[in-house]
Amino acid sequence: MSKNKNTMTPDLLARLREQVKSNPQTVTEVIDQIKAPDAAELINELSLEDAAMTLMMFPIEEAVAIFNEPSCERRHEIMEILEADRAAEVLKKISSDERSHVIRRLTPEGRAKLVPTLPENLQDEMRMLLQFPPTTAGGIMSTEYMHLSPDSSVSEAINHVRANSRQRLHIYSCYVLDDESRLLGAISLRDLVIASPGKAVQDVMRKYPISVHCLDDQEKVARILAKYNLLAVPVVDDNKKVLGFVTIDDALDVIIEEHTEDVHKLGGMQALEEPYLASSLIDMVKKRAGWLIILFIGEMLTTTAMAYFEDELRKAIVLTLFIPLIVSSGGNSGSQAASLIIRAIALNEAKLSDWTKVLWREICSGLMLGGILGTIGLLRIAIWSAFLPTYGEHWFLVGITLFFTLIGVVLLGTLAGSLLPFALKRLGLDPATSSAPFVATIVDVAGLIIYFTIASLILRGKLL
């Protein structure tokens, strides 16, 4: 790599991007000035054909570095239209976790064309990795780990690391294994270097290192890396045999992916599998239409509720003025509670056993928040009635109706938004499915029932 890569300014990068986007063949003139992350972003902006052509112009090591970048999109699509020799070469040299990710997403034709180009050992590795679900530790792990014998001396271990380092993309830690590849311990390069050369590895290793099972969910793996402040964690099978390891940058990818999925679900839609601009219009409509239809049908119940209280509305038209206010207050409080609890569950700050604590906290919060909004609503009616006859002679009773309704609706919203994620979690479903629009739809219907029930009790014999 050229030294220019360390001094390239954003302005220069922008000019290079425009130059290459207008004529991809000019990439050969600026290869030495582009870092792999910047090149990955640039390739994302090109058409599929231009992206493949551009990658062909990079030296193989540069192309591999670009493909290893998490920000590089459409890797499987680019791989399928790359020239066969270049595709095979890149596929052999990218990290094992990225290779399995690409192969998982290839079309059957692409997989049949490219997998046989791999050496037999990599084909066996791919068969092993592909047996794990993509969202498990086994599905995201790298298999290029450095292992040591417990009986080796420290100096022998250092020589082993030096001799094999070029075959490993990352050496976060060395794992000490027995003859059956079972995990005995771990030792960092720092500890290995500062240890006495004549000591045995088993005397300086960390015994009982943190590990994860190959079928553990990727979110659990990310939490373990964060909790114990690890750069990498070994992945083992049922017999404690080491299969690979998951790195902190893999965990970061997982966190971004899971957070994106939760945000999409909170917005009331299925999670996109591709970045927004890379998703097709048809796929976008499919992901959004389902929930919109469900929510639309749910909102139809609001019309049913209003039709049921048609007589009350006819007698007291003033009640209709506050329907949007009540509906939005209940929906907003429910959305707030759902967002707080879903995030708390995702970060493991709240467990299923904590639902009673959440219940009492939200009851208190709902009553206080409802009281605040109810007071503001009552004051608004009182101030307006001092100057305008909008709310009629029974304005105080209308204000009291609004006051108690807001307390009830906000309380209902906070309870629905906070407890529904727990219910879904208990059923083994994703708590994020209790999206803000879903909670709001439930509260809309129930809020109208609360409103007209309280109004019939307070205003009977006056306006009703």
Steps between C-alpha positions, in 0.01 A plus 500: 500500500618851425573749775248727329229290655582639840477863390197501268258779590118477474509749211747286310294190569188675368680596177631147457152358552355727232787416265460125541118512490511688169761265353568181705806420290686795655514309830843372390631857528394545862524151652789604723295786645191306609465315830299177504202647695481796258532268200215285639274805529597610150418157356162512676414809294587343164274284288547127546691465174724801571564374853616163365718669237652730762585209729672327208739796478612479863794275591373179655605593855316832468189327363505255790530788750198669338294181514590459867356844579160468680380810312547331161151423368382260227807280542316187394357674193839639400661160554258338257589732211873527568727312265521142630874507574483827695188388688665172601816680611311752713277231648803296608670794673217682681441411865302185571203679656471737203543207260212308662288817500557545126441133417176493702358772277616373163239368260506119455669555164762731650568260785536207258747706294717642780509248786678231292779752432593493870766260629359186664581622851308826443205307355493287817522820705209653310288188549570523874419872522187478289347243732460773762214752479636838380401681822691266735857506625586222255346696216712813556826353630840500334692173489853641458605487864845446648526194725786388725595183682495520880837321523681741267741749649431869462787539253368210291154655507636835380681329214179314413302826493768667287509209253122480461398865535469558126234231480286671764318822420467604864679381812302642790595219732662158484292206616661212682349166396550137597546218251123486445481875418323568829549844652738505796589866518586821316799732491536843342799592287601753763509238777682262269771754416567611859499146645825323577610313182564175684160476668234262371199655330267327748670689784436846354164449327170621641305195607123470455471776238160637405355313203169478313315203355478473123118522512485802733309792350721773355347760734608293800852479357512878454384552860770265632773683307376832639449372856849353536672765284643240261652548156398146401326197649554135399208297364471141622272203431330265747831328572685827566692465175599837354339568162600864453463839663285812480673838506390833637456639147266207423307592814479862386350383171249293697405793722444725197300229323282421802448867583396569140258208511348624827463855365321368191265290713437791736393698196241235418663308214707190436877545515674565168761243401693750288594867557217741416628614161609148404151355567269467203173695489298176498686373807440830680127481431484138615678582825269794576165390363436216745514708815317791337211269414491358854509848653236627256265216593570572867416867456166397348402404855527870584219568255299219658551650848390845383193353331407326828503836681319680218217619727743660745681675214172631359392642837838651587688603187757666724634155589630451145739793544717300738514166316828577315654630824408187696597257226841660445577526875429132554698398192795721592520366856479144370774564244726647767452203732545244219823665385642510854416140586600348165839670528538390864427138402741518206780624728409241764419781744155350559427126523171311489507471878501881526152544353340571839754776571429648157126473563512710818741753351276548197184524709659783698641660184169469316302659784746787535534565127124471449444742788739752346332484157152498658579812700626680191186397311272621780682833523473545126122451511468734799704778335316470166161497673581828673500671160313274258183290524663209310444241773157617617362563845616159630863564408625398844341154472648468151841591646464246781406238240813580303712497817401149608501370143858607446607332824332177391621508142861589584503230770366249251762605244792461740375159617441372147834631375698359793333161554442392141878454433519275808205295377661455157834409659324242717346345186842479338434785256703813431393776745563757226193360322294705748578804287394853584227506229367164625478621860348829384228316305404297806489811720298698240208258517511450877551873556174590326313247711652652817417852381134440424449285809633777727301760306176304544560480875593865558278672242184288542204728567694806384621463141404132460 
